Each structure stands twice: as C-alpha cells, then as structure tokens.
Amino acid sequence: MTDNTTNVKNTANTANTTNTTNTTNTTNTTNTTNTLKKELTYEDKVLQKIVGIALESVHGLLTVDGGFFSNLTSKIVNTDDVTKGIDVEVGKKQVAVDLDVVVEYGKNIPEVFDNIIKEVQAAVQNMTSLQVVEVNVNVVDVKTKAEQEEDEVTLQDKAGEALDSAAESIKKGADKTGKTVKKSVESNRVE
C-alpha cells in the first residue's frame, strides 16, 4: 500500500509541474499591437470663433473691434462675424490671443480684462485642451451702450430703409397712375 500512495503523490506532482509549465508558457506569449500615429490640429478661425463666442458673456465688454477697415466693411455689409478683431497664433499644444476691444464707459477696465482672460482660458481649454499662454487686450475705445447701439446701425440698414421708402413711393405713384389711366379710359369710352 505504501507504494501506491507514493505513486499517487508522484502523479500529482507531475500534474502540478505540467500546469506550471502551461501557465508559464501562457504568460510568456508575446502580444503584438500596431502603433497608431495620430495628430489633431486646429485652424486659426476655429480658435477665433471659440474666443469670440466666449467673449459674448463678458460683462462690460461692448464689442471686439477689428480696426478701421474692418469697421468700414461691417458698416457696408451687415455681418455677425464673431471672429472680427480676434487674432490667434495656434501651436500644437498652446495658443496666444490678441484682441482689440471696446469697453462700456464707467466699467472697471482691469476687471473686464480679468474676465476676458478667464472666459478665453476656460473655453479654449474645455473645447481643445490647448493651453492659453498669452492674452493681449488692446482697449481701442470706451463708449456708452447708447453710443454702441447707434454705431451698430450700418450703412446696409440705412440703405435697406431707403429702398423700402423708395418702394413705397413707387407703389403710391403706380396706384395714382393706375387711377388716372382708369379715369381716362372710362371718360373716352364710346357708348
């Protein structure tokens, strides 16, 4: 009986050795994966738009100003371009922003400046994961809200009003001419 017990133990040891060997072989199996090259880039206009929309919530900031020629263009063509007056330099991991702004008269300009920075950093970081490393703000004017609203009436708006007025005058003239022709026809009718 003693011999049988020994044989059982040897068989068990052999099984353990086999299992260990199998486990070791499984562990040593090499897993090959393909390396994916990837890159994410942004056009300047994308960052300009993100910044422009973020600036809409800054209290005391009346407008981002694109300078004389941009203002002249926006007065001729009525546009809601939020990128006007915003310049950006976009790198692979960082962005720099330059702004020309008009601040509401009576507001604390350094406080408006701090709010601009907070909004720009939050929006750019949230949407792109780019780090804003520089924000340069040039205050080009201060205006009251009334002055700003008056300036927002564009030449296109004025031209539209003039066209509407001319169309109304032409319609009145056509109605008057039509009535005159009708009277003339009725008076010259042969009975």
C-alpha positions in Angstrom: 0.0 0.0 0.0 2.8 2.3 0.7 3.9 2.0 -2.9 0.5 3.0 -4.3 0.4 6.1 -2.1 3.8 7.2 -3.4 2.7 6.7 -6.9 -0.3 8.9 -6.4 1.9 11.6 -5.0 4.3 11.5 -7.9 1.4 11.7 -10.4 0.1 14.7 -8.5 3.5 16.4 -8.7 3.8 15.7 -12.4 0.4 17.3 -12.9 1.4 20.4 -11.0 4.6 20.6 -12.9 2.7 20.4 -16.2 0.2 23.0 -15.1 3.0 25.3 -14.0 4.7 24.8 -17.4 1.5 25.6 -19.2 0.9 28.7 -17.1 4.5 29.9 -17.7 4.0 29.4 -21.5 0.8 31.3 -21.4 2.5 34.2 -19.5 5.4 34.4 -21.9 3.1 34.7 -25.0 4.0 38.0 -26.7 1.1 40.2 -27.7 2.0 42.5 -30.7 0.0 45.6 -31.3 0.1 48.2 -34.1 1.2 51.7 -33.2 -1.2 54.4 -34.5 0.2 57.7 -35.4 -2.3 60.5 -34.8 -2.4 64.3 -34.8 -5.1 66.8 -34.0 -4.7 70.4 -35.4 -7.0 73.4 -35.4 -7.4 76.2 -38.0 -6.9 79.7 -36.6 -10.6 80.5 -37.4 -11.7 77.7 -35.1 -9.9 79.3 -32.1 -11.1 82.7 -33.2 -14.7 81.6 -33.1 -14.3 79.8 -29.8 -12.8 83.0 -28.3 -15.4 85.3 -29.9 -18.3 83.3 -28.6 -16.8 83.1 -25.1 -16.4 86.9 -25.1 -20.1 87.4 -25.5 -20.6 86.6 -21.8 -18.1 89.2 -20.5 -20.0 92.0 -18.7 -18.7 95.4 -19.6 -17.3 94.4 -23.0 -19.3 96.1 -25.7 -17.5 94.7 -28.8 -14.4 93.2 -30.2 -13.1 95.7 -32.7 -11.4 94.9 -35.9 -9.9 98.3 -36.6 -10.9 101.0 -39.1 -11.1 98.8 -42.3 -12.9 96.0 -40.5 -15.4 98.5 -39.1 -15.9 100.1 -42.5 -16.6 96.6 -44.0 -19.0 95.7 -41.3 -20.9 99.0 -41.8 -21.3 98.2 -45.5 -22.2 94.6 -45.1 -24.3 93.7 -42.1 -22.4 90.7 -40.5 -22.4 88.8 -37.3 -18.8 87.6 -37.6 -17.7 86.7 -34.1 -14.1 86.4 -35.3 -13.7 90.1 -36.1 -10.9 91.8 -34.1 -9.5 88.5 -32.8 -6.1 87.3 -33.8 -4.7 84.0 -32.7 -1.4 82.0 -33.0 -2.1 78.3 -32.7 0.6 75.8 -32.0 0.3 72.1 -31.3 -0.3 72.5 -27.6 -0.6 76.2 -27.0 -2.4 79.3 -28.3 -1.9 83.0 -28.0 -4.7 85.5 -28.4 -4.7 89.2 -29.3 -7.8 91.3 -29.0 -8.9 94.9 -29.8 -11.9 95.7 -27.7 -14.4 98.5 -26.9 -15.3 98.6 -23.2 -18.5 100.1 -21.7 -18.0 103.6 -20.3 -17.9 103.5 -16.4 -16.8 99.9 -16.1 -13.6 98.9 -14.3 -11.4 98.0 -17.3 -8.9 95.8 -15.3 -11.9 93.8 -14.1 -13.2 93.4 -17.6 -9.7 92.4 -18.7 -9.6 89.7 -16.0 -13.0 88.4 -17.0 -11.9 88.2 -20.7 -8.9 86.1 -19.7 -11.0 83.8 -17.5 -13.6 83.2 -20.3 -11.0 82.7 -23.0 -8.9 80.3 -21.0 -11.9 78.2 -19.9 -13.5 78.0 -23.4 -10.2 77.1 -25.2 -9.2 74.6 -22.6 -12.6 73.0 -22.5 -13.0 72.6 -26.2 -9.5 72.0 -27.4 -7.3 71.1 -24.5 -4.8 73.7 -25.7 -3.1 75.9 -23.2 -3.6 79.6 -23.5 -0.2 81.0 -22.9 -0.8 84.7 -23.8 -3.8 87.0 -23.9 -3.1 90.6 -25.1 -6.0 93.0 -24.9 -5.8 96.5 -26.5 -8.7 98.8 -25.4 -9.4 100.9 -28.6 -12.4 102.8 -27.2 -14.8 103.3 -24.4 -18.5 104.0 -25.2 -21.9 104.1 -23.5 -24.3 101.4 -24.5 -26.4 104.1 -26.4 -23.3 105.1 -28.5 -22.6 101.5 -29.3 -26.2 100.8 -30.4 -26.1 103.9 -32.6 -22.8 102.8 -34.2 -24.4 99.4 -34.9 -26.8 100.9 -37.3 -24.9 100.0 -40.5 -24.9 101.5 -44.0 -26.7 98.4 -45.1 -29.5 99.0 -42.6 -29.8 102.6 -43.8 -29.7 101.5 -47.5 -32.5 99.0 -46.7 -34.6 101.7 -45.1 -34.0 103.9 -48.2 -35.1 101.1 -50.5 -38.2 100.4 -48.5 -39.1 104.1 -48.6 -38.5 104.2 -52.4 -40.5 101.1 -53.0 -43.4 102.6 -51.0 -43.2 105.8 -53.1 -43.2 103.9 -56.4 -46.2 101.9 -55.2 -48.1 105.1 -54.4 -47.1 106.6 -57.7 -48.2 103.4 -59.6 -51.5 103.4 -57.7 -52.0 107.1 -58.7 -51.1 106.4 -62.3 -53.4 103.5 -62.4 -56.3 105.6 -61.2 -55.6 108.3 -63.7 -55.5 105.8 -66.6 -58.7 104.2 -65.4 -60.4 107.6 -65.4 -59.1 108.4 -68.8 -60.3 105.1 -70.2 -63.7 105.5 -68.6 -64.1 109.1 -70.0 -63.2 108.0 -73.5 -65.5 105.0 -73.7 -67.9 105.1 -76.5 -71.4 104.1 -75.6 
